[in-house]
Amino acid sequence: MGKAKKRIIHKGKNLQFSSLSRDEAVKKAAKMLDSNDKEAYSLITLFGFSAEEILEAGASYEAVKGAGSIFK
């Protein structure tokens, strides 16, 4: 594989993962949890959020209670 092709492949891999701060992630997870998006579970487990953090970010109590098994 040539140098240019290798560089393009690595650039594509790095663009897939954006830098996401903990504050942005908790807000995004709260919105995703309210909209019943299953990707919220991966964010919650990745960052290790507690139920209190998700509630403070604006998620509904019912959504957090429904996903209670994934919280610490």
N, C-alpha and C positions, 0 to 999 in steps of 0.2 A: 504494500500500500504506500502510495506516495505521501510526501510531507503535507501537501495541501489538503488531501482527502482526510488524513489523520487529524489535522487541525480543525477542519470543518466538523468532523464527528465529535471531537472533544468540546468544541464550542457549543454544539447543539445539546450535549449532555449538561453543560453548565448553565445554559439558559433555561432549562426546565425547572431548576430549583432557584426560586427567588429568595432573597434575604427577608425573613419574616421575623419581626421582633415578638417578644412574648406578649406585649400589650396588644399588638395587632392580631396576634393569633387567638387570644382569648375573646376578642370582640368578634372575630370571624367565626370562631367555634360556637359562640352564643347564637349568632344569626343562623348558622347552619343547623344547630340543634333545634331551634324554633321552627325552622322550615322542614324538619324531619329528614335532613340530609345525612346519609350514613357516613359521609366523609368527616363529619364532626368527631366521630369516635377516634379516628386516626390522629386528628389534631390534639384531642384531649389526652390520649395516651402518650403521644410523642412529647408533649410539653409537661405532662404530669399535673394537669390542672385539678384543683379541688372543686367540689360543688359550690362552695362559697364564692370562688373566683368567677365561675360561670354565671352565678346569680347576680353578682355585682356588675358584670358586663352587660346585663340586660336580658338574659334568657328567662323564659317563664318557669315558674316553679314546677308546673306539670311536666315540662320537657326534661328538666333536670331530675325530677323524681323518677321518671320513666327510664332514664339512663343511669340510674343509681348504682348499678352493678359495676360500672367502669371507673367510678371515682374511688379515691383512696379512703 
